[in-house]
Amino acid sequence: MMGNPWLIFTGIMILAVGTYLMRASGALLKGRVVLSENSKVLFSAAAIVILFSVAVTSTLFAGDAFSDWPKVLGVLVAGVLTWYKKPFILIVLSAAAVTALLRLI
């Protein structure tokens, strides 16, 4: 079911302009705004928390239901290998192999 086309177009334009202004603000304000070390640490931590929460949510849920256990265990394997700073290709292939083998079982 489609909504009002003008409303959708307006929403897309607002998001496009907002995205452009956010991206341009970095170049325009560079050197004019100085962040304290505490602010830099806070922004860095906030980015990590957001990425982690997205990863956990997409791992544990498929739509509105719980995801399958092989997927969860595959991501867990990837997390452990990442913790031990293994090569990226090894992390991806190991997680995929664990997930596929558990789904096969």
LUMPA-732193 format. One record per atom (N, C-alpha, C, O): x, y, z; residue in three letters. Coordinates in steps of 0.1 Angstrom, whole numbers. Atoms other than C-alpha are relative to their C-alpha. Layout:
# residues N
       x       y       z   kevex
       X       Y       Z     ALA
...
//
This chain:
# residues 105
       x       y       z   kevex
       8     -12       0     MET
       0       0       0     MET
       9      12       0     MET
      17      14       9     MET
      -8     -12       1     MET
      15      33     -11     MET
      -6      11       7     MET
     -19      13       7     MET
       5     -12      -6     GLY
      12      65       8     GLY
      -1      11     -10     GLY
       0       9     -22     GLY
       1     -12       9     ASN
       8     100      -6     ASN
      14       2      -7     ASN
      24       4       0     ASN
     -13      -2       7     PRO
      35     104     -33     PRO
       7      13       3     PRO
      20      13       4     PRO
      -6     -12      -3     TRP
      41     140     -24     TRP
       6       0      14     TRP
      17       6      17     TRP
      -5       1     -13     LEU
      46     132      12     LEU
      13      -9       0     LEU
      22      -6       7     LEU
     -12       9       1     ILE
      71     104       3     ILE
      11       8      -6     ILE
      22       8      -1     ILE
     -10      -8       6     PHE
      89     128     -20     PHE
       6      10       9     PHE
      18      13       9     PHE
      -5     -10      -9     THR
      91     155       6     THR
       9      -6      11     THR
      19      -1      14     THR
      -8       7     -10     GLY
     104     130      32     GLY
      14      -3      -6     GLY
      24      -2       1     GLY
     -13       3       7     ILE
     131     119       7     ILE
       9      12      -1     ILE
      21      12       1     ILE
      -7     -13       2     MET
     141     155       0     MET
       5       5      13     MET
      17       9      14     MET
      -5      -5     -13     ILE
     143     164      37     ILE
      12      -9       4     ILE
      22      -3      10     ILE
     -11       9      -3     LEU
     165     133      43     LEU
      12       3      -8     LEU
      24       3      -3     LEU
     -12      -2       9     ALA
     187     141      13     ALA
       7      13       4     ALA
      19      14       5     ALA
      -6     -13      -4     VAL
     192     178      23     VAL
       7      -1      14     VAL
      18       4      16     VAL
      -6       2     -14     GLY
     198     168      60     GLY
      13      -8      -1     GLY
      23      -5       5     GLY
     -12       8       1     THR
     224     142      49     THR
      11       8      -6     THR
      22       8      -2     THR
     -10      -9       6     TYR
     241     167      26     TYR
       6      10      10     TYR
      18      12      11     TYR
      -5     -10     -10     LEU
     243     193      54     LEU
       9      -6      10     LEU
      19       0      15     LEU
      -9       7     -10     MET
     257     168      79     MET
      13      -3      -6     MET
      24      -1       1     MET
     -13       3       6     ARG
     284     157      54     ARG
       8      13      -3     ARG
      20      13      -1     ARG
      -7     -13       3     ALA
     292     193      44     ALA
       5       7      12     ALA
      15      14      12     ALA
      -4      -7     -13     SER
     294     205      80     SER
      14      -4       4     SER
      21       4      10     SER
     -14       5      -4     GLY
     326     184      85     GLY
      10       9      -7     GLY
      20      13      -1     GLY
      -9      -8       8     ALA
     343     203      57     ALA
      -1      15       3     ALA
      10      22       4     ALA
       2     -14      -3     LEU
     328     237      65     LEU
       5       4      14     LEU
      10      15      16     LEU
      -3      -4     -13     LEU
     335     236     102     LEU
      14      -5       5     LEU
      18      -3      16     LEU
     -13       6      -3     LYS
     369     219     101     LYS
       9      12       5     LYS
      11      22      -2     LYS
      -9     -10      -5     GLY
     393     239     123     GLY
      -8      11       8     GLY
      -1      18      16     GLY
       7     -11      -7     ARG
     365     262     137     ARG
      -6      -6      13     ARG
      -8       2      23     ARG
       6       6     -12     VAL
     351     237     162     VAL
      11      -9       6     VAL
      16     -18      -1     VAL
     -10       8      -7     VAL
     375     222     187     VAL
      -6      -8      11     VAL
     -13      -3      20     VAL
       6       9     -10     LEU
     364     192     207     LEU
      11      -4      10     LEU
      22      -5       7     LEU
      -9       4     -11     SER
     379     184     240     SER
       3     -15      -1     SER
      -4     -23      -8     SER
      -3      14       0     GLU
     395     150     246     GLU
     -11      -9       5     GLU
     -13     -20       0     GLU
      11       7      -6     ASN
     366     139     267     ASN
     -11      -2     -11     ASN
     -17     -12     -12     ASN
      10       1      11     SER
     342     147     238     SER
       4     -10     -11     SER
      -4     -18     -16     SER
      -4      10      11     LYS
     363     127     213     LYS
      -1     -14       5     LYS
      -5     -23      -2     LYS
       1      14      -6     VAL
     364      97     237     VAL
     -15      -4       0     VAL
     -19     -15      -3     VAL
      14       3      -1     LEU
     326     100     242     LEU
      -6      -3     -14     LEU
     -14     -12     -16     LEU
       5       3      14     PHE
     319     102     204     PHE
       5     -13      -5     PHE
      -3     -21     -12     PHE
      -6      13       4     SER
     342      72     198     SER
      -8     -11       7     SER
     -12     -21       0     SER
       8      10      -8     ALA
     324      52     225     ALA
     -14      -1      -5     ALA
     -20     -12      -6     ALA
      14       0       4     ALA
     290      62     212     ALA
      -1      -7     -14     ALA
     -10     -15     -16     ALA
       0       7      12     ALA
     299      50     177     ALA
       1     -15       2     ALA
      -6     -23      -5     ALA
      -1      15      -3     ILE
     310      16     191     ILE
     -13      -6       5     ILE
     -16     -17       2     ILE
      12       5      -6     VAL
     279      12     211     VAL
     -11      -1     -10     VAL
     -19     -11     -10     VAL
      11       1      11     ILE
     256      20     181     ILE
       3     -12      -9     ILE
      -6     -19     -12     ILE
      -3      11       9     LEU
     275      -5     159     LEU
      -2     -13       7     LEU
      -8     -23       1     LEU
       2      12      -8     PHE
     274     -31     186     PHE
     -14      -4       1     PHE
     -18     -15       0     PHE
      14       2      -2     SER
     237     -27     192     SER
      -7      -4     -13     SER
     -15     -13     -13     SER
       6       4      13     VAL
     229     -30     155     VAL
       5     -14      -3     VAL
      -3     -22      -8     VAL
      -5      13       2     ALA
     251     -61     153     ALA
      -8     -10       8     ALA
     -11     -21       3     ALA
       7      10      -9     VAL
     235     -78     183     VAL
     -15      -1      -5     VAL
     -20     -12      -5     VAL
      15       1       4     THR
     199     -69     171     THR
      -1      -8     -13     THR
     -10     -17     -14     THR
       2       7      12     SER
     205     -82     136     SER
       5     -15       1     SER
       0     -23      -6     SER
      -4      14      -3     THR
     222    -114     150     THR
     -11      -7       7     THR
     -14     -19       3     THR
      10       7      -8     LEU
     195    -122     175     LEU
     -14      -1      -5     LEU
     -22     -10      -1     LEU
      14      -1       5     PHE
     164    -113     156     PHE
      -1       0     -15     PHE
       7       6     -22     PHE
       3       1      15     ALA
     150    -121     121     ALA
     -14       5      -1     ALA
     -24      -2       1     ALA
      13      -6       0     GLY
     121     -97     117     GLY
      -4       2      15     GLY
       3       9      22     GLY
       5      -2     -13     ASP
     101     -99     149     ASP
       1     -13       8     ASP
      -4     -14      19     ASP
      -2      13      -6     ALA
     111    -135     158     ALA
      15      -2       3     ALA
      24       5      -2     ALA
     -14       3      -3     PHE
     143    -149     174     PHE
       7      -7     -12     PHE
       0     -15     -19     PHE
      -8       6      10     SER
     170    -158     149     SER
       3     -15       3     SER
       0     -19      14     SER
      -4      13      -2     ASP
     183    -193     145     ASP
      13      -1       8     ASP
      22       8       7     ASP
     -12       2      -8     TRP
     210    -207     168     TRP
      13      -1      -8     TRP
      23       4      -4     TRP
     -12       0       8     PRO
     235    -214     140     PRO
       6      13      -3     PRO
      18      16      -3     PRO
      -4     -13       3     LYS
     236    -178     131     LYS
       6       7      12     LYS
      17      13      11     LYS
      -5      -6     -13     VAL
     241    -167     167     VAL
      14      -6       3     VAL
      23       2       6     VAL
     -12       6      -3     LEU
     269    -192     172     LEU
      11       4     -11     LEU
      23       5      -7     LEU
      -9      -4      11     GLY
     285    -182     138     GLY
       6      14       3     GLY
      18      17       2     GLY
      -4     -13      -3     VAL
     286    -146     149     VAL
       9       0      13     VAL
      18       8      14     VAL
      -8       1     -12     LEU
     300    -156     183     LEU
      14      -5      -4     LEU
      24       0       2     LEU
     -14       4       5     VAL
     329    -174     165     VAL
       7      12      -6     VAL
      19      14      -4     VAL
      -6     -11       6     ALA
     335    -143     145     ALA
       5      10      11     ALA
      15      16       9     ALA
      -4      -9     -11     GLY
     336    -122     177     GLY
      12      -5       7     GLY
      21       3      10     GLY
     -12       5      -7     VAL
     361    -145     194     VAL
      12       1      -9     VAL
      23       6      -4     VAL
     -11      -2       9     LEU
     383    -145     163     LEU
       5      14      -2     LEU
      16      17      -3     LEU
      -3     -15       1     THR
     381    -107     161     THR
       7       4      13     THR
      17      12      12     THR
      -7      -3     -13     TRP
     391    -105     198     TRP
      14      -4      -1     TRP
      23       4       5     TRP
     -14       5       1     TYR
     422    -125     190     TYR
       7       6     -12     TYR
      19       2     -15     TYR
      -6      -7      11     LYS
     429    -102     160     LYS
       5      -9     -11     LYS
      16      -8     -16     LYS
      -3       9      12     LYS
     428    -129     133     LYS
      -3       7     -13     LYS
     -10      17     -13     LYS
       3      -6      13     PRO
     428    -120      96     PRO
     -15       0      -3     PRO
     -22      -9       0     PRO
      14      -2       3     PHE
     395    -107      83     PHE
      -6     -12      -8     PHE
     -17     -17      -5     PHE
       5      11       8     ILE
     391    -134      57     ILE
      -2     -13       8     ILE
     -11     -20       5     ILE
       2      11      -9     LEU
     396    -161      83     LEU
     -12       1       9     LEU
     -19      -8      11     LEU
      11      -3      -8     ILE
     370    -145     105     ILE
     -13      -3      -8     ILE
     -22     -10      -3     ILE
      12       2       8     VAL
     344    -144      77     VAL
      -2     -14      -4     VAL
     -13     -19      -3     VAL
       1      14       4     LEU
     351    -179      64     LEU
      -4      -9      11     LEU
     -12     -18      10     LEU
       2       8     -12     SER
     351    -194      99     SER
     -15       2       4     SER
     -22      -8       7     SER
      14      -2      -4     ALA
     318    -178     108     ALA
     -10      -6     -10     ALA
     -20     -12      -6     ALA
       9       6      10     ALA
     302    -188      75     ALA
       0     -15       1     ALA
     -11     -22       0     ALA
      -1      15      -1     ALA
     315    -224      79     ALA
      -8      -5      12     ALA
     -15     -15      11     ALA
       7       4     -13     VAL
     302    -227     115     VAL
     -15       1      -2     VAL
     -22      -9       1     VAL
      15      -2       2     THR
     268    -213     105     THR
      -5     -11      -9     THR
     -16     -17      -7     THR
       5      10      11     ALA
     265    -236      74     ALA
       0     -14       6     ALA
      -9     -21       4     ALA
       0      13      -5     LEU
     276    -267      92     LEU
     -10      -3      11     LEU
     -16     -13      11     LEU
      10       2     -11     LEU
     253    -262     122     LEU
     -14       0      -7     LEU
     -23      -7      -2     LEU
      13       0       7     ARG
     224    -255      98     ARG
      -2     -14      -8     ARG
     -13     -19      -9     ARG
       0      13       7     LEU
     233    -287      79     LEU
      -4     -11      10     LEU
     -11     -20       6     LEU
       3      10     -10     ILE
     231    -307     111     ILE
     -15       2       4     ILE
     -20      -5      13     ILE
//
